[in-house]
């Protein structure tokens, strides 16, 4: 069950990346990111209010549990981690081909794997190790493909922003497992809907502050903001993808290292649309890199059955 949910989340994340790339083209990054956090907050706000003031959602999968500072301090930290990852990722996404960004993000589970070993004692079998190894190899091949487009992984600061976003995303993934794992399994057992709902709310306020301090005073001297329907789609697809993701992690036998790896299968969707919609270059060599990622997913799936 948890593995099927992970694959579904991956597909939704792929469309999220496509809409994000579309929203950021020739557009100001910070207003787009603020609106994304705002729309995501508005999606989950009714669940918070209905759970608090009525009993309509009692016992349903969208009920938001109550909690004081002991709960919210953990969610606030998650908001800081995720928003930091998003800021780096959005700037990198705007300036790099989607067919480069997707495979780089697909290496994120390798970072999660190391953390899962250190903090949760998760062990992989031979099949899963082969899958992880193929993902690592794909990253080095991607560097070769990037050079054909004049992108030097060592000296391009947009690449380093994407890498930084991936590292913070991996930290967030490990933190998610800690937040929602039962106390008996070393976690703190927070309600998944409470985490997803409130971290969006906190991010909205944080991003609003950044927008007013960093972008608004310089809005006439920097990239202007233009509304596009894809901005709303970013929030919708991300919210659904995260809902499915958090639900999969709430399953007791779920392995964060496997869920994170499968979730990076979103690169399939983003790669296809990067070629069709954005007409990106050097697709043949990038397709080899993508094939290794896909092969790695297959080995992981076999190893987790």
Backbone as numpy.savetxt, mean C-alpha at the origin, in Angstrom:
# Nx Ny Nz CAx CAy CAz Cx Cy Cz
-8.80 -19.12 2.99 -9.63 -17.91 2.99 -8.77 -16.64 2.99
-7.80 -16.59 3.90 -6.97 -15.38 4.00 -6.14 -15.18 2.75
-5.75 -16.26 2.08 -4.95 -16.14 0.87 -5.79 -15.61 -0.29
-7.03 -16.05 -0.39 -7.94 -15.54 -1.43 -8.17 -14.04 -1.25
-8.37 -13.63 0.00 -8.54 -12.22 0.30 -7.30 -11.41 -0.07
-6.13 -11.99 0.13 -4.89 -11.30 -0.22 -4.80 -11.07 -1.73
-5.21 -12.07 -2.53 -5.21 -11.92 -3.99 -6.22 -10.87 -4.43
-7.38 -10.83 -3.80 -8.39 -9.83 -4.13 -7.87 -8.42 -3.82
-7.22 -8.28 -2.68 -6.64 -7.00 -2.30 -5.58 -6.58 -3.31
-4.81 -7.53 -3.83 -3.78 -7.23 -4.82 -4.39 -6.65 -6.09
-5.47 -7.25 -6.57 -6.13 -6.76 -7.78 -6.64 -5.33 -7.59
-7.27 -5.09 -6.45 -7.79 -3.75 -6.15 -6.67 -2.73 -6.04
-5.54 -3.14 -5.45 -4.40 -2.23 -5.33 -3.82 -1.87 -6.69
-3.89 -2.80 -7.63 -3.41 -2.51 -8.98 -4.19 -1.37 -9.61
-5.50 -1.40 -9.49 -6.33 -0.32 -10.02 -6.09 0.97 -9.25
-5.84 0.85 -7.95 -5.51 2.02 -7.13 -4.27 2.72 -7.67
-3.23 1.95 -8.03 -2.01 2.54 -8.58 -2.26 3.22 -9.92
-3.09 2.60 -10.75 -3.41 3.18 -12.06 -4.11 4.53 -11.89
-5.13 4.57 -11.04 -5.86 5.82 -10.83 -4.96 6.87 -10.17
-4.06 6.42 -9.31 -3.13 7.35 -8.65 -2.21 7.99 -9.67
-1.67 7.20 -10.59 -0.81 7.73 -11.65 -1.56 8.73 -12.51
-2.81 8.40 -12.83 -3.64 9.29 -13.63 -3.90 10.60 -12.89
-4.20 10.52 -11.61 -4.50 11.71 -10.82 -3.30 12.64 -10.67
-2.10 12.07 -10.68 -0.89 12.85 -10.42 -0.27 13.45 -11.68
-0.73 13.06 -12.85 -0.14 13.57 -14.09 -0.38 15.07 -14.21
0.72 15.83 -14.28 0.66 17.29 -14.40 -0.19 17.93 -13.31
-0.11 17.37 -12.12 -0.94 17.85 -11.02 -0.10 18.02 -9.76
-0.57 18.87 -8.84 0.12 19.10 -7.57 -0.08 17.88 -6.67
1.00 17.39 -6.08 0.95 16.15 -5.31 0.19 16.31 -4.00
0.52 17.33 -3.22 -0.05 17.44 -1.88 -1.57 17.62 -1.88
-2.17 18.45 -2.76 -3.64 18.52 -2.78 -4.28 17.19 -3.17
-3.68 16.46 -4.10 -4.22 15.16 -4.50 -4.19 14.21 -3.31
-3.09 14.18 -2.59 -2.97 13.30 -1.44 -3.94 13.70 -0.34
-4.10 15.00 -0.12 -5.06 15.46 0.89 -6.48 15.01 0.55
-6.89 15.18 -0.71 -8.23 14.77 -1.11 -8.41 13.27 -0.99
-7.36 12.53 -1.27 -7.44 11.07 -1.10 -7.72 10.70 0.35
-7.01 11.35 1.27 -7.24 11.06 2.70 -8.61 11.55 3.14
-9.06 12.68 2.56 -10.38 13.21 2.91 -11.49 12.27 2.46
-11.44 11.83 1.20 -12.47 10.94 0.69 -12.47 9.60 1.43
-11.28 9.09 1.74 -11.19 7.84 2.49 -11.82 7.99 3.88
-11.59 9.15 4.49 -12.18 9.42 5.81 -13.71 9.47 5.72
-14.22 10.11 4.67 -15.67 10.23 4.50 -16.32 8.87 4.24
-15.57 7.96 3.64 -16.09 6.61 3.41 -16.31 5.87 4.72
-15.38 6.06 5.67 -15.44 5.30 6.93 -16.12 6.06 8.08
-16.30 7.36 7.94 -16.93 8.14 9.00 -18.33 7.63 9.36
-19.18 7.28 8.38 -20.52 6.75 8.76 -20.44 5.49 9.62
-19.45 4.63 9.37 -19.33 3.42 10.17 -18.96 3.76 11.61
-18.11 4.78 11.79 -17.74 5.21 13.14 -18.95 5.76 13.87
-19.69 6.63 13.19 -20.85 7.28 13.82 -21.97 6.28 14.12
-22.26 5.41 13.16 -23.33 4.42 13.37 -22.97 3.44 14.48
-21.69 3.09 14.57 -21.26 2.16 15.63 -21.33 2.81 17.00
-21.05 4.11 17.06 -21.01 4.81 18.35 -22.41 5.19 18.85
-23.26 5.66 17.93 -24.55 6.22 18.36 -25.73 5.26 18.18
-25.55 4.18 17.41 -26.66 3.25 17.21 -26.16 1.81 17.38
-27.09 0.90 17.27 -26.73 -0.52 17.33 -26.92 -1.20 16.00
-27.05 -0.40 14.93 -27.34 -0.96 13.61 -26.24 -1.88 13.09
-25.00 -1.60 13.47 -23.88 -2.38 12.95 -23.36 -3.44 13.91
-24.03 -3.59 15.03 -23.57 -4.56 16.04 -23.48 -5.96 15.45
-22.33 -6.59 15.61 -22.15 -7.95 15.15 -21.83 -8.09 13.67
-21.75 -6.95 12.94 -21.43 -7.01 11.51 -19.93 -6.81 11.31
-19.45 -7.07 10.07 -18.02 -6.94 9.79 -17.58 -5.49 9.65
-18.54 -4.56 9.66 -18.18 -3.14 9.53 -18.39 -2.37 10.83
-18.65 -3.08 11.92 -18.78 -2.41 13.21 -17.42 -1.91 13.67
-17.36 -0.68 14.14 -16.12 -0.07 14.62 -16.11 -0.13 16.14
-15.13 -0.81 16.69 -15.05 -0.98 18.14 -14.67 0.33 18.82
-15.15 0.50 20.05 -14.81 1.68 20.84 -13.46 1.48 21.52
-12.80 2.58 21.83 -11.52 2.50 22.51 -11.02 3.87 22.90
-10.23 3.93 23.96 -9.69 5.20 24.43 -8.29 5.44 23.90
-7.53 6.21 24.67 -6.18 6.58 24.25 -5.28 5.36 24.08
-5.53 4.32 24.89 -4.72 3.10 24.79 -4.82 2.47 23.41
-5.97 2.63 22.76 -6.13 2.12 21.39 -5.64 3.15 20.37
-6.04 4.39 20.57 -5.79 5.42 19.55 -4.31 5.80 19.42
-3.53 5.61 20.45 -2.12 5.96 20.34 -1.41 5.04 19.35
-1.85 3.79 19.29 -1.27 2.85 18.33 -1.71 3.19 16.90
-2.97 3.58 16.76 -3.49 3.93 15.43 -2.86 5.22 14.94
-2.61 6.14 15.85 -1.97 7.41 15.48 -0.57 7.16 14.92
0.16 6.25 15.53 1.49 5.91 15.03 1.40 5.28 13.64
0.41 4.43 13.42 0.22 3.85 12.08 -0.04 4.94 11.06
-0.83 5.93 11.43 -1.12 7.03 10.51 0.15 7.76 10.09
1.05 7.98 11.04 2.31 8.66 10.74 3.17 7.83 9.78
3.22 6.53 10.02 4.03 5.66 9.18 3.47 5.62 7.75
2.16 5.41 7.64 1.54 5.28 6.32 1.61 6.59 5.55
1.32 7.70 6.22 1.33 8.99 5.52 2.74 9.33 5.04
3.75 9.01 5.82 5.14 9.23 5.39 5.44 8.41 4.15
4.98 7.17 4.13 5.16 6.31 2.96 4.44 6.88 1.75
3.23 7.37 1.96 2.44 7.90 0.85 3.06 9.17 0.25
3.55 10.05 1.10 4.16 11.28 0.59 5.33 10.96 -0.33
6.20 10.07 0.12 7.33 9.65 -0.70 6.85 8.94 -1.97
5.90 8.04 -1.80 5.41 7.26 -2.92 4.70 8.08 -3.97
3.92 9.07 -3.55 3.19 9.91 -4.50 4.15 10.76 -5.34
5.16 11.34 -4.70 6.12 12.15 -5.45 6.90 11.27 -6.44
7.31 10.08 -5.98 8.02 9.18 -6.86 7.16 8.71 -8.01
5.90 8.37 -7.73 4.97 7.90 -8.75 4.75 8.94 -9.83
4.68 10.20 -9.44 4.43 11.26 -10.41 5.54 11.36 -11.45
6.79 11.12 -11.04 7.94 11.37 -11.91 8.55 10.12 -12.53
7.99 8.95 -12.24 8.55 7.70 -12.76 7.49 6.91 -13.52
7.91 6.08 -14.48 6.95 5.23 -15.20 6.29 4.23 -14.24
5.02 3.97 -14.48 4.28 3.02 -13.65 4.87 1.62 -13.75
5.44 1.31 -14.91 6.05 0.00 -15.13 7.40 -0.14 -14.42
7.90 0.94 -13.85 9.09 0.90 -13.00 8.69 0.85 -11.53
7.72 1.71 -11.18 7.28 1.82 -9.79 6.66 0.52 -9.29
5.82 -0.11 -10.12 5.13 -1.33 -9.70 6.08 -2.45 -9.29
7.04 -2.81 -10.14 7.97 -3.88 -9.75 8.83 -3.52 -8.53
9.17 -2.25 -8.35 9.93 -1.87 -7.16 9.09 -2.13 -5.91
7.82 -1.73 -5.96 6.94 -1.98 -4.83 6.74 -3.46 -4.58
6.89 -4.26 -5.66 6.71 -5.70 -5.52 7.81 -6.35 -4.68
8.91 -5.63 -4.46 9.98 -6.17 -3.62 9.75 -5.89 -2.13
8.71 -5.16 -1.83 8.41 -4.81 -0.44 8.27 -6.01 0.48
7.64 -7.10 0.02 7.48 -8.26 0.91 8.80 -8.87 1.39
9.88 -8.67 0.62 11.18 -9.19 1.07 11.57 -8.50 2.38
11.31 -7.20 2.43 11.57 -6.44 3.66 10.66 -6.92 4.78
9.40 -7.18 4.43 8.45 -7.68 5.43 8.89 -9.04 5.94
9.44 -9.86 5.03 9.88 -11.20 5.41 10.92 -11.15 6.52
11.90 -10.26 6.35 12.95 -10.12 7.37 12.33 -9.72 8.71
11.42 -8.77 8.66 10.76 -8.34 9.89 9.89 -9.43 10.49
9.23 -10.22 9.63 8.38 -11.30 10.13 9.20 -12.36 10.85
10.42 -12.62 10.35 11.32 -13.55 11.03 11.72 -13.00 12.40
12.04 -11.71 12.42 12.56 -11.11 13.64 11.49 -10.96 14.73
10.26 -10.58 14.32 9.27 -10.21 15.31 8.16 -11.23 15.52
7.85 -12.04 14.47 6.73 -12.96 14.60 7.13 -14.43 14.48
8.41 -14.70 14.21 8.88 -16.07 14.14 8.30 -16.87 13.00
7.91 -16.18 11.90 7.34 -16.88 10.76 8.46 -17.52 9.93
8.29 -18.80 9.59 9.29 -19.52 8.79 8.70 -19.92 7.45
9.51 -19.83 6.41 9.06 -20.19 5.07 9.61 -21.54 4.67
8.83 -22.27 3.86 9.33 -23.54 3.34 10.12 -23.30 2.05
10.57 -24.37 1.43 11.44 -24.26 0.24 10.73 -23.53 -0.90
9.45 -23.87 -1.15 8.71 -23.24 -2.23 8.63 -21.72 -2.02
8.36 -21.34 -0.80 8.23 -19.91 -0.49 9.56 -19.18 -0.59
10.64 -19.87 -0.20 11.96 -19.25 -0.34 12.31 -19.01 -1.81
11.93 -19.94 -2.67 12.18 -19.76 -4.10 11.41 -18.54 -4.61
10.18 -18.38 -4.15 9.38 -17.23 -4.55 10.01 -15.92 -4.14
10.50 -15.86 -2.92 11.16 -14.65 -2.42 12.44 -14.37 -3.22
13.22 -15.41 -3.51 14.47 -15.24 -4.25 14.21 -14.68 -5.65
13.15 -15.14 -6.30 12.81 -14.63 -7.63 12.44 -13.15 -7.58
11.77 -12.74 -6.50 11.41 -11.33 -6.35 12.66 -10.46 -6.19
13.64 -10.96 -5.47 14.90 -10.22 -5.29 15.63 -10.08 -6.63
15.68 -11.17 -7.38 16.35 -11.13 -8.68 15.67 -10.14 -9.62
14.35 -10.07 -9.56 13.60 -9.17 -10.44 13.98 -7.71 -10.20
14.30 -7.38 -8.94 14.68 -6.00 -8.63 15.98 -5.61 -9.35
16.94 -6.51 -9.34 18.21 -6.21 -9.99 18.05 -6.13 -11.51
17.18 -6.94 -12.08 16.92 -6.87 -13.51 16.18 -5.58 -13.86
15.34 -5.11 -12.94 14.61 -3.87 -13.17 15.56 -2.69 -13.27
16.63 -2.73 -12.51 17.65 -1.68 -12.59 18.22 -1.61 -14.00
18.41 -2.75 -14.60 18.90 -2.81 -15.98 17.89 -2.18 -16.95
16.62 -2.49 -16.75 15.57 -1.94 -17.62 15.46 -0.43 -17.45
15.61 0.04 -16.22 15.51 1.47 -15.95 16.59 2.27 -16.65
17.78 1.71 -16.77 18.88 2.42 -17.41 18.59 2.72 -18.88
17.78 1.89 -19.52 17.42 2.12 -20.91 16.56 3.37 -21.07
15.94 3.82 -19.97 15.13 5.04 -20.01 15.83 6.20 -19.31
17.12 6.02 -19.07 17.89 7.09 -18.44 17.67 7.20 -16.95
17.17 6.13 -16.33 16.91 6.14 -14.88 18.01 5.35 -14.19
18.84 6.05 -13.44 19.93 5.42 -12.70 19.47 5.19 -11.27
19.29 3.94 -10.89 18.75 3.63 -9.57 19.62 4.20 -8.44
20.92 4.32 -8.68 21.81 4.78 -7.62 21.72 6.29 -7.39
21.40 7.05 -8.44 21.48 8.51 -8.33 20.16 9.23 -8.57
19.12 8.52 -8.91 17.82 9.15 -9.15 17.07 9.29 -7.83
16.80 10.53 -7.39 16.17 10.70 -6.07 14.70 10.27 -6.08
14.06 10.23 -7.27 12.69 9.73 -7.32 12.66 8.23 -7.04
13.67 7.53 -7.52 13.78 6.10 -7.22 13.93 5.88 -5.73
14.78 6.70 -5.10 14.99 6.56 -3.66 13.73 6.89 -2.87
12.90 7.78 -3.42 11.62 8.06 -2.75 10.72 6.83 -2.80
10.69 6.16 -3.95 9.88 4.95 -4.07 10.41 3.86 -3.15
11.74 3.72 -3.08 12.34 2.74 -2.19 12.01 3.07 -0.73
12.11 4.36 -0.38 11.76 4.77 0.98 10.31 4.49 1.30
9.44 4.73 0.32 8.02 4.44 0.52 7.80 2.95 0.72
8.56 2.13 -0.02 8.44 0.67 0.11 8.90 0.20 1.50
10.00 0.79 1.99 10.50 0.42 3.32 9.47 0.76 4.39
8.93 1.98 4.32 7.92 2.39 5.30 6.65 1.56 5.16
6.33 1.17 3.91 5.18 0.31 3.70 5.38 -1.05 4.34
6.61 -1.56 4.27 6.92 -2.83 4.91 6.80 -2.71 6.43
7.28 -1.61 6.98 7.15 -1.36 8.42 5.67 -1.32 8.81
4.87 -0.67 7.98 3.44 -0.58 8.24 2.79 -1.96 8.22
3.22 -2.81 7.28 2.66 -4.16 7.20 2.95 -4.98 8.44
4.19 -4.89 8.92 4.55 -5.59 10.16 3.78 -5.03 11.35
3.62 -3.74 11.37 2.89 -3.08 12.46 1.42 -3.49 12.45
0.86 -3.66 11.24 -0.54 -4.11 11.13 -0.73 -5.47 11.80
0.21 -6.36 11.53 0.12 -7.70 12.13 0.18 -7.60 13.65
1.06 -6.74 14.15 1.18 -6.55 15.60 -0.11 -5.97 16.17
-0.70 -5.01 15.46 -1.92 -4.36 15.96 -3.09 -5.33 16.07
-3.23 -6.21 15.08 -4.43 -7.03 15.01 -4.25 -8.48 15.46
-3.01 -8.90 15.68 -2.80 -10.26 16.18 -3.30 -10.36 17.62
-3.86 -11.49 18.00 -4.32 -11.67 19.39 -3.17 -11.52 20.38
-3.50 -11.16 21.59 -2.49 -11.00 22.63 -1.72 -12.30 22.85
-2.41 -13.42 22.71 -1.76 -14.72 22.90 -0.71 -15.01 21.83
-0.82 -14.31 20.69 0.14 -14.49 19.59 1.16 -13.36 19.52
1.24 -12.55 20.56 2.23 -11.48 20.61 1.76 -10.14 20.12
0.48 -10.02 19.74 -0.05 -8.74 19.29 -0.82 -8.04 20.39
-1.60 -7.03 19.98 -2.41 -6.32 20.98 -3.90 -6.44 20.69
-4.26 -7.14 19.59 -5.65 -7.50 19.33 -6.60 -6.36 19.08
-6.17 -5.32 18.34 -7.07 -4.22 18.04 -8.10 -4.63 16.98
-9.25 -4.00 17.03 -10.30 -4.23 16.04 -9.86 -3.69 14.69
-9.98 -4.50 13.62 -9.47 -4.11 12.30 -10.24 -2.90 11.74
-11.55 -2.82 11.98 -12.32 -1.68 11.48 -11.95 -0.40 12.22
-11.64 -0.53 13.51 -11.21 0.64 14.27 -9.88 1.18 13.72
-8.98 0.26 13.40 -7.68 0.66 12.84 -7.86 1.34 11.50
-8.60 0.71 10.59 -8.74 1.28 9.25 -9.52 2.59 9.25
-10.57 2.66 10.04 -11.39 3.87 10.07 -10.65 5.06 10.64
-10.05 4.86 11.82 -9.44 5.99 12.51 -8.11 6.41 11.91
-7.35 5.48 11.31 -6.08 5.91 10.74 -6.31 6.80 9.52
-7.43 6.60 8.83 -7.79 7.49 7.73 -8.15 8.88 8.25
-8.89 8.91 9.34 -9.28 10.20 9.92 -8.04 10.99 10.36
-7.14 10.32 11.07 -5.92 10.99 11.54 -5.06 11.47 10.37
-4.98 10.66 9.32 -4.19 11.06 8.16 -4.75 12.30 7.50
-6.06 12.40 7.47 -6.70 13.56 6.85 -6.31 14.85 7.56
-6.33 14.83 8.89 -5.94 16.01 9.65 -4.45 16.33 9.46
-3.62 15.30 9.47 -2.18 15.51 9.27 -1.90 16.10 7.89
-2.56 15.53 6.89 -2.34 15.99 5.52 -2.90 17.38 5.32
-3.99 17.71 6.00 -4.55 19.05 5.93 -3.56 20.08 6.46
-2.89 19.74 7.55 -1.87 20.64 8.10 -0.71 20.83 7.15
-0.25 19.74 6.54 0.85 19.83 5.57 0.45 20.67 4.36
-0.79 20.50 3.92 -1.26 21.25 2.76 -1.25 22.75 3.02
-1.73 23.14 4.19 -1.80 24.57 4.52 -0.43 25.17 4.78
0.48 24.39 5.33 1.81 24.91 5.66 2.78 24.89 4.47
2.71 23.83 3.66 3.72 23.65 2.61 3.25 24.05 1.22
2.00 23.73 0.86 1.57 23.99 -0.52 0.80 25.28 -0.68
-0.14 25.55 0.19 -1.03 26.70 0.02 -0.29 28.03 -0.08
0.71 28.31 0.77 1.41 29.61 0.64 2.18 29.75 -0.68
2.54 28.63 -1.32 3.34 28.68 -2.55 2.55 28.20 -3.77
1.24 28.13 -3.64 0.42 27.54 -4.69 0.51 28.27 -6.04
0.80 29.60 -5.98 0.89 30.38 -7.22 2.26 30.27 -7.88
3.20 29.68 -7.18 4.58 29.59 -7.69 5.02 28.14 -7.90
4.09 27.21 -7.79 4.44 25.80 -7.96 3.39 25.14 -8.84
3.44 23.84 -8.98 2.49 23.12 -9.83 1.07 23.35 -9.35
0.20 23.73 -10.27 -1.19 24.01 -9.90 -1.98 22.72 -9.72
-3.10 22.84 -9.02 -3.96 21.68 -8.78 -5.13 21.68 -9.76
-5.41 20.51 -10.32 -6.55 20.34 -11.23 -7.37 19.13 -10.78
-8.67 19.35 -10.68 -9.54 18.24 -10.27 -9.68 17.24 -11.41
-9.66 15.95 -11.03 -9.91 14.88 -11.99 -10.65 13.76 -11.27
-11.59 13.12 -11.97 -12.41 12.08 -11.35 -11.58 10.93 -10.79
-10.37 10.73 -11.34 -9.52 9.63 -10.86 -9.11 9.82 -9.40
-9.13 11.05 -8.91 -8.77 11.32 -7.51 -9.74 10.60 -6.58
-11.02 10.65 -6.91 -12.02 9.96 -6.10 -11.85 8.44 -6.20
-11.53 7.96 -7.40 -11.35 6.51 -7.60 -10.18 5.98 -6.77
-9.14 6.80 -6.58 -8.00 6.39 -5.76 -8.47 6.02 -4.37
-9.30 6.87 -3.77 -9.78 6.64 -2.41 -10.69 5.42 -2.33
-11.57 5.27 -3.30 -12.52 4.15 -3.29 -11.79 2.82 -3.39
-10.90 2.68 -4.37 -10.21 1.41 -4.56 -9.25 1.10 -3.41
-8.59 2.14 -2.87 -7.69 1.91 -1.74 -8.47 1.46 -0.51
-9.60 2.10 -0.25 -10.39 1.76 0.93 -10.88 0.32 0.89
-11.35 -0.11 -0.29 -11.82 -1.48 -0.42 -10.66 -2.47 -0.32
-9.54 -2.12 -0.96 -8.36 -2.99 -0.92 -7.85 -3.15 0.51
-7.82 -2.06 1.27 -7.36 -2.13 2.66 -8.34 -2.90 3.54
-9.64 -2.72 3.27 -10.65 -3.45 4.04 -10.44 -4.95 3.89
-10.25 -5.40 2.66 -10.02 -6.82 2.39 -8.71 -7.29 3.03
-7.69 -6.42 2.94 -6.36 -6.73 3.51 -6.44 -6.90 5.03
-7.08 -5.96 5.70 -7.19 -6.05 7.15 -8.01 -7.27 7.57
-9.03 -7.59 6.78 -9.84 -8.76 7.09 -9.02 -10.03 6.98
-8.14 -10.09 5.96 -7.29 -11.28 5.80 -6.32 -11.42 6.96
-5.78 -10.29 7.45 -4.85 -10.35 8.57 -5.54 -10.75 9.87
-6.84 -10.52 9.95 -7.56 -10.87 11.18 -7.80 -12.37 11.31
-7.59 -13.11 10.19 -7.70 -14.57 10.25 -6.50 -15.11 11.02
-6.71 -15.91 12.06 -5.63 -16.34 12.95 -4.42 -16.96 12.26
-4.65 -17.79 11.23 -3.52 -18.48 10.60 -2.83 -17.66 9.52
-3.27 -16.43 9.29 -2.69 -15.60 8.24 -1.21 -15.30 8.53
-0.37 -15.39 7.49 1.06 -15.06 7.61 1.32 -13.73 6.92
1.81 -12.75 7.67 2.02 -11.42 7.11 3.02 -11.45 5.96
4.03 -12.31 6.01 5.01 -12.38 4.94 4.37 -12.82 3.63
3.43 -13.76 3.70 2.76 -14.26 2.50 1.71 -13.26 2.02
0.92 -12.71 2.93 -0.10 -11.73 2.55 0.55 -10.53 1.86
1.66 -10.07 2.41 2.34 -8.92 1.83 2.88 -9.23 0.44
3.44 -10.43 0.26 3.98 -10.81 -1.05 2.87 -10.91 -2.09
1.78 -11.59 -1.74 0.67 -11.75 -2.67 0.06 -10.40 -3.03
-0.02 -9.53 -2.04 -0.62 -8.21 -2.26 0.16 -7.41 -3.30
1.45 -7.68 -3.40 2.26 -6.98 -4.40 1.98 -7.49 -5.81
1.12 -8.50 -5.92 0.69 -8.95 -7.24 -0.08 -7.87 -7.97
-0.37 -6.77 -7.29 -1.02 -5.61 -7.91 -0.21 -5.09 -9.10
1.08 -5.45 -9.14 1.95 -5.00 -10.22 1.45 -5.49 -11.58
0.72 -6.59 -11.60 0.19 -7.12 -12.87 -0.77 -6.12 -13.49
-1.71 -5.66 -12.69 -2.71 -4.70 -13.17 -2.05 -3.39 -13.58
-1.18 -2.86 -12.71 -0.56 -1.58 -13.00 0.34 -1.66 -14.23
1.01 -2.79 -14.44 1.89 -2.95 -15.60 1.08 -2.93 -16.89
0.00 -3.68 -16.91 -0.84 -3.76 -18.12 -1.39 -2.39 -18.48
-1.91 -1.67 -17.48 -2.49 -0.36 -17.76 -1.42 0.68 -18.04
-0.22 0.50 -17.47 0.89 1.39 -17.80 1.24 1.31 -19.26
1.14 0.11 -19.82 1.43 -0.10 -21.24 0.30 0.41 -22.12
-0.95 0.14 -21.74 -2.09 0.47 -22.58 -2.47 1.95 -22.51
-2.56 2.48 -21.29 -3.06 3.85 -21.10 -1.95 4.88 -21.19
-0.82 4.60 -20.55 0.25 5.60 -20.47 1.33 5.40 -21.53
1.22 4.34 -22.32 2.13 4.08 -23.44 3.60 4.15 -23.02
3.93 3.46 -21.94 5.31 3.49 -21.43 6.23 2.61 -22.28
7.54 2.83 -22.15 8.53 2.26 -23.06 9.23 1.03 -22.46
10.04 0.39 -23.32 10.88 -0.75 -22.92 10.07 -1.85 -22.23
8.91 -2.12 -22.77 8.01 -3.08 -22.13 8.54 -4.51 -22.20
9.30 -4.81 -23.26 9.78 -6.19 -23.41 10.71 -6.59 -22.27
11.69 -5.74 -21.96 12.62 -6.08 -20.88 11.92 -6.02 -19.52
10.99 -5.08 -19.38 10.25 -4.99 -18.11 9.33 -6.19 -17.93
8.85 -6.74 -19.06 7.97 -7.90 -18.98 8.71 -9.11 -18.40
10.02 -9.21 -18.68 10.82 -10.28 -18.10 10.88 -10.12 -16.59
11.09 -8.88 -16.13 11.12 -8.61 -14.70 9.78 -8.97 -14.06
8.70 -8.58 -14.75 7.36 -8.86 -14.24 7.10 -10.37 -14.18
7.60 -11.09 -15.20 7.40 -12.55 -15.24 8.03 -13.22 -14.02
9.20 -12.71 -13.60 9.84 -13.27 -12.42 9.01 -13.02 -11.16
8.40 -11.82 -11.09 7.54 -11.51 -9.96 6.34 -12.46 -9.94
5.74 -12.68 -11.11 4.59 -13.57 -11.20 4.96 -15.00 -10.83
6.11 -15.44 -11.32 6.58 -16.78 -11.00 6.80 -16.93 -9.50
7.33 -15.86 -8.90 7.51 -15.87 -7.44 6.19 -16.01 -6.71
5.14 -15.34 -7.22 3.81 -15.44 -6.61 3.29 -16.88 -6.68
3.55 -17.53 -7.82 3.08 -18.91 -7.98 3.77 -19.84 -6.96
5.07 -19.67 -6.80 5.79 -20.49 -5.82 5.29 -20.23 -4.41
5.00 -18.98 -4.09 4.47 -18.66 -2.78 3.11 -19.29 -2.55
2.29 -19.27 -3.61 0.97 -19.88 -3.48 1.07 -21.38 -3.24
1.95 -22.03 -4.01 2.14 -23.48 -3.83 2.64 -23.79 -2.42
3.58 -22.98 -1.95 4.15 -23.22 -0.63 3.20 -22.97 0.52
2.16 -22.18 0.29 1.24 -21.84 1.37 0.03 -22.75 1.43
-0.12 -23.66 0.46 -1.30 -24.55 0.44 -1.14 -25.67 1.50
